Amino acid sequence: MKPLKELTRPNIWQLKPYSSARDEYKGATASVFLDANENPYNTPHNRYPDPMQRDLKKELSKIKKVAPDRIFLGNGSDEAIDLVYRAFCEPRTDNVVAIDPTYGMYQVCAEVNDVEYRKVLLDEEFQFSADKLLAASDAHTKLVFLCSPNNPTGNDLLRREIEKLLGGFDGLVVLDEAYNDFSEAPSFLEDLDKYPNLIVLQTFSKAWGCAAIRLGMAFASLEIISILNKIKYPYNVNLLTQKQAMETLYRYYEVEHWVKTLKEERENLEKEFAKLPCTVHIFPSNANFFLARMTDAVNIYSYLVSEGIIVRNRHSVSLCGNCLRITVGTRMENEKLIEALRRFRIGEHL
Ligand SMILES: *Cc1c(COP(=O)(O)O)cnc(C)c1O
């Protein structure tokens, strides 16, 4: 890995962050707060939240076994994705490399930040080759994006290729583990010490059942996390989100139960899907969704919409021709989907 100073945009490296009232006062014992122009009434919503989310990071630290100062929290993992571009990629000069197909936000953020986005096609088993990604990179490649289990394909990426990339790439590797809770593959959080160029993303939006509160996590070296903290909005995670996340963390046993149930439901749903005349192939999944190749994805998608059932049409995505991405729902939702598809007759709904 190149020195972090070389990987960081010079303006960001030199930036002195905005210091909020809540940043400057670090004591714990004051009882009169007249420093932030807040309204003294309407407790507790009158006060700015903790800009560094200390209580929440302390709890998360226990669960994830990562020190609090190596955790970044943002308004969804989408914030972390945007911030890594803004921190490390000089617009119109630097570039990033990513697997294809994968989560669309990596490319959207590249375009917003005017950074070249280089896609490297996965193989027919939806696996990547570290050598191919490295071959697509050059001296201006700051980031490589990986996603495991990958969205929309659902499979885990091969650990040995991820390790090879981490060892061979001199920029930063962003590994998105949004669906890791559903996979048997161990998280790369355990390997943060081994790979100073690794940034792991996780989220409260999937297994934790908290998409509405918008809370994403990035885990990396202290140095990388400090840069992200320096450029984030001061109060990027609001009080309601911090409180709700704390409450959810105390009920982690419920999350474990959801994950177990969803994995069982996924198996049921895959089995039923396989029997449908309109199914061509089901791709193996380690997530709370699966990709299915259909006889005619576009037509089946609009038929399902007319039945009040929304799935994700991935027909126009690389390697996903005629594919639908199906999120696993409750038993009842899954049954409704299957029943509707049983009523579907190929060629009749055009
Ligand atoms: C759903 C998803 C996320 C979550 O994004 P949030 O902004 O945290 O809701 C991140 N990465 C991938 C690959 C996803 O599919």
PDBQT file of the ligand as one rigid body, heavy atoms in Angstrom, charges set to zero:
ROOT
HETATM    1  C1  LIG A 401     -28.512  -2.413   0.735  1.00  0.00    +0.000 C 
HETATM    2  C2  LIG A 401     -27.066  -2.246   0.498  1.00  0.00    +0.000 A 
HETATM    3  C3  LIG A 401     -26.335  -1.330   1.239  1.00  0.00    +0.000 A 
HETATM    4  C4  LIG A 401     -26.992  -0.523   2.313  1.00  0.00    +0.000 C 
HETATM    5  O1  LIG A 401     -26.935   0.816   2.118  1.00  0.00    +0.000 OA
HETATM    6  P1  LIG A 401     -27.456   1.757   3.298  1.00  0.00    +0.000 P 
HETATM    7  O2  LIG A 401     -27.145   3.107   2.753  1.00  0.00    +0.000 OA
HETATM    8  O3  LIG A 401     -26.648   1.427   4.505  1.00  0.00    +0.000 OA
HETATM    9  O4  LIG A 401     -28.906   1.489   3.493  1.00  0.00    +0.000 OA
HETATM   10  C5  LIG A 401     -24.978  -1.231   1.030  1.00  0.00    +0.000 A 
HETATM   11  N1  LIG A 401     -24.367  -2.008   0.121  1.00  0.00    +0.000 NA
HETATM   12  C6  LIG A 401     -25.039  -2.914  -0.594  1.00  0.00    +0.000 A 
HETATM   13  C7  LIG A 401     -24.314  -3.788  -1.533  1.00  0.00    +0.000 C 
HETATM   14  C8  LIG A 401     -26.408  -3.039  -0.439  1.00  0.00    +0.000 A 
HETATM   15  O5  LIG A 401     -27.065  -3.940  -1.189  1.00  0.00    +0.000 OA
ENDROOT
TORSDOF 0
